Amino acid sequence: MRVGSSFGVGLMAALVLSGVAKGQTVSDASLQPRATSSASCSPGGDATWLTPAEKTCYATTPDYVGTMDYLKRVQAAAPGQVRIEPFGKTGEGRELDIVIVSRDGVFDPAAIHAAKRPIVLVQNSIHAGEMDGKDACLALLRDMVIAKTKASLLERAVFVFIPIYNADGHERRSAYNRINQDGPAEMGWRGNGTNLNLNRDYLKADAPETRAFMAMFHRLLPDFFVDDHVTDGADYQYDVTFTIDDGPNVPSATAKWVNEVATPTLEKYVDAHGHLASPTYINLVNDNDPADGLGFNDDPPRFSTGYVVLEGRPGMLVELHMLKDYKTRVTGNYEILAGLMELMNRDADKVIALNAAADKEAEGLGAHPLGNVKYPLALGWGGQTTPFLFRGYKYTRELSAVSGAMWVKYSHEPWNASLPFQTGFKVTTETTVPTAYIIPAQWTKAIDVLAAHQVEIVRTTAAWTGDVETYQCAGMTWQDPPFEGRHPTFNGEAMRNPGKYGSCVLVTEKMSFPAGSAVVRLNQRLSKVALEWLEPAAPDSALQWGFFDSIFEQKEYGEAYVLEALAREMMAKDPKLKAEFEKKVASDPTFAGNYYARLEFFYERTQWFAANRVGQYPVGRLLSLDGVPLAR
C-alpha cells in the first residue's frame, strides 16, 4: 500500500451495527480478523503443483520457508528454465533471492541484453502484509514452466521476480497486522527488522535490503519494473488498480508509449480476464466524500516507482484492493503480470530502444552549456482536471458520534460516476544542470549513498580551492516525531522543499576541498540520481533527509558582556542599524523579551558570526572541470 486514504470504515461500521455505538463492550471475539470469503472454495488442478495458497483455497499464504521450498521444487523440476539466485541478506540475516525464469536456460543478464531480450523485474512483499504478488508469481511460474499453459510468455521476455523483499517483516506474521484487509489468515508486517518502511528508502538507502537491491538492480538492469502492493483507502468495484509513471522526468517517447500503449493494453487485458482494473491509483481528494474526485499523484524517489524513473526505466505500481477476498486479489495480480509479459514480448524492440534512448539522454545532461537544461525537482498539481469514469459503490454520509467527523458507509451497490481527476502538473521547484558536483571528502555518509547507487565517482588527487556554485540555506525546520528513522525537513508523507520551509539560495563562493573529495560528473547514466540526491530542494535530497544537518549548528557564540559593548559600538557607527534594531524591538514582542536574541541581532551582523558558516551547503556545483585535480 502506497498511501492510506481512509480510516477503517469496515471495522467502524461493524462496531456500530453490533451496538457498540450504544455503549456496549467489544468482546475479543468481535475483533477477530475476518475469514477470507474464498476459504470455502475447493482446490482444483494437479494437486502436486498447487501453490501453498491454492492448497488452502487462499485462506493462508506460506511463510518464508514454505515459499522458498516451493520455489526450490520448481527449480529442481525445471532446472533449464528456472534459477534462484541470492542477492543479499536482511538485517536479521535472511537470504534475499531473485527467481530468474528464461525459456532456454540463459540466465546471465549481459547475455540476455546482448540477445535483445527484455527483462521484467517484479518486486513482491516490500510491505510484507501485502504478499499477494508473491502468491501470484508462484502460480505464474508454475504455469510457465510446469503446466506450460503460459509458456508463450517466455518466448522472448525473461521473467525475474523477488518473492519476498521484506523477508524480516514477512516473518513477523500475525492475524492483526492489516486491519483493513480481507485475508489471508496471517500476514507479515509493513516495516523491516528495524521497522523501516523499505518503500520510503530507495534514494536514502539506509537499509541493508535497499543496498542489496541496488546492486542486484544494476546487475540485471531490467527493462520494466513492477512493485506489487495492496491498497488501503476507499471502497470501490476495482480489484486491480495500477499506474505507470509518465511525469516530466520520464522521456517523452517513453511517456507516449506508457499512455498510448502500455496502460490501455493492460487495462483491457485485466478486464478481459475476469477482473476490473483502474488505470490509475485511486487517491481521493476528500476521504469523507468520494464525489469530490481523484487527487493528483506524484512519486518522489523515496518510492520504488519514483526511483526507477531516475534509472530511465518504466515502473508500474500495482495495488490490489484490500477489501476483495484473497483469491480475487491474487488472481488479479496474476492477470496483470501475465498481460505485462505478453506486452513485453510483443513490444520488446520498442521498449529496449526507449530504454537505450533514456540512458543516452541521461548521459548527456552534464554536456549541455550551463543554463540550457532545466531539471524539475518537485511537482504539484497544475489545476487541470480530466473526467474519469469512477466505478465505485453507493455510500451514505452521516456525522459520527464516535469520531465527530463525517462517517462514510459503503454499500455494495455499484455507483458509476464521472468524477474530476487532477491530472495536470506544474513544476514547483527546478534547477539548472551543472557539469558536475564536488563533495568534500569528510561527508562520507552522503558520498556512501551515491556509491550504493553505483553512481560514478572520481576522487580529487590533491587539495583544490576554486569558485563554485553552492547554496546558502536558512530558516530550516525539522519534523519532531521521527519518520523512517530520521527527522527530515519535510512532514512525513508530505513533500515539501526548502523554498517553503526555509530557503536555499544559489550563490557563488570560493571554497576549498581536500584531496579525496568526490566529483560526480553528470555525463553518466545515473545523472538524475545525483541531481535528486545533491540538489537541496529535491524532495528526497540528502539535505532534506538530514545528511547535512550539522551545517545548521552554530558552534561559536559571544558572551553577553562582550556583545553588550559590541552592540553599542555598532549602533554608534551605523544609525541605520540602530533604527532597524529599535524597530524590531518595538514590533516583535518575542524578540523584545529575549535578551540574548537582542544581543545575537548584532553578533549575526559580524565577521565572527560569518566564520560559523551556518547554513553553508558544503557541496559545490562545478560549471567546468578545468583545473580540478582529477586522475587522468
Stockholm file with secondary structure:
# STOCKHOLM 1.0

chainA/1-632         MRVGSSFGVGLMAALVLSGVAKGQTVSDASLQPRATSSASCSPGGDATWLTPAEKTCYATTPDYVGTMDYLKRVQAAAPGQVRIEPFGKTGEGRELDIVIVSRDGVFDPAAIHAAKRPIVLVQNSIHAGEMDGKDACLALLRDMVIAKTKASLLERAVFVFIPIYNADGHERRSAYNRINQDGPAEMGWRGNGTNLNLNRDYLKADAPETRAFMAMFHRLLPDFFVDDHVTDGADYQYDVTFTIDDGPNVPSATAKWVNEVATPTLEKYVDAHGHLASPTYINLVNDNDPADGLGFNDDPPRFSTGYVVLEGRPGMLVELHMLKDYKTRVTGNYEILAGLMELMNRDADKVIALNAAADKEAEGLGAHPLGNVKYPLALGWGGQTTPFLFRGYKYTRELSAVSGAMWVKYSHEPWNASLPFQTGFKVTTETTVPTAYIIPAQWTKAIDVLAAHQVEIVRTTAAWTGDVETYQCAGMTWQDPPFEGRHPTFNGEAMRNPGKYGSCVLVTEKMSFPAGSAVVRLNQRLSKVALEWLEPAAPDSALQWGFFDSIFEQKEYGEAYVLEALAREMMAKDPKLKAEFEKKVASDPTFAGNYYARLEFFYERTQWFAANRVGQYPVGRLLSLDGVPLAR
#=GR chainA/1-632 SS CCCCCSCCHHHHHHHHHTTGGGTCCCCTGGGSCCCCGGGGCCCCSCGGGCCHHHHTTTSCCCCHHHHHHHHHHHHHHCTTTEEEEEEEECTTCCEEEEEEECTTSCCCHHHHHHTTCCEEEEECCSSTTCCHHHHHHHHHHHHHHTSCTTGGGGSSCEEEEESCSSHHHHTSCBTTSCTTCCCCSSBCCSSCTTSCCGGGCTTTCCSHHHHHHHHHHHHHCCSEEEEEEEECSCCBSCSEEEEECCSTTSCHHHHHHIIIIIHHHHHHHHHHTTCCEESSCCCBSCTTCGGGCBCCCCCCTTSHHHHHHHTTCCEEEEEEETTSCHHHHHHHHHHHHHHHHHHHHHTHHHHHHHHHHHHHHHHTGGGSCTTSCEEEEEEEECSCEEEEEEEEEEEEEEECTTTSSEEEEEEEEEEEEEEEEECCEEEEEEEECCSEEEECTTCHHHHHHHHHTTCCCEEBSSCEEEEEEEEEEESCCCCSSCBTTBCCSSCTTCCCCTTTSSEEEEEEEEEEECTTCEEEESSSTTHHHHHHHHSTTSTTCTTTTTTTGGGGCCCCCCCHHHHHHHHHHHHHHCHHHHHHHHHHHHHCHHHHTCHHHHHHHHHTTSHHHHTTCTTBCCCEEESCCTTCCBCC
#=GC SS_cons         CCCCCSCCHHHHHHHHHTTGGGTCCCCTGGGSCCCCGGGGCCCCSCGGGCCHHHHTTTSCCCCHHHHHHHHHHHHHHCTTTEEEEEEEECTTCCEEEEEEECTTSCCCHHHHHHTTCCEEEEECCSSTTCCHHHHHHHHHHHHHHTSCTTGGGGSSCEEEEESCSSHHHHTSCBTTSCTTCCCCSSBCCSSCTTSCCGGGCTTTCCSHHHHHHHHHHHHHCCSEEEEEEEECSCCBSCSEEEEECCSTTSCHHHHHHIIIIIHHHHHHHHHHTTCCEESSCCCBSCTTCGGGCBCCCCCCTTSHHHHHHHTTCCEEEEEEETTSCHHHHHHHHHHHHHHHHHHHHHTHHHHHHHHHHHHHHHHTGGGSCTTSCEEEEEEEECSCEEEEEEEEEEEEEEECTTTSSEEEEEEEEEEEEEEEEECCEEEEEEEECCSEEEECTTCHHHHHHHHHTTCCCEEBSSCEEEEEEEEEEESCCCCSSCBTTBCCSSCTTCCCCTTTSSEEEEEEEEEEECTTCEEEESSSTTHHHHHHHHSTTSTTCTTTTTTTGGGGCCCCCCCHHHHHHHHHHHHHHCHHHHHHHHHHHHHCHHHHTCHHHHHHHHHTTSHHHHTTCTTBCCCEEESCCTTCCBCC
//
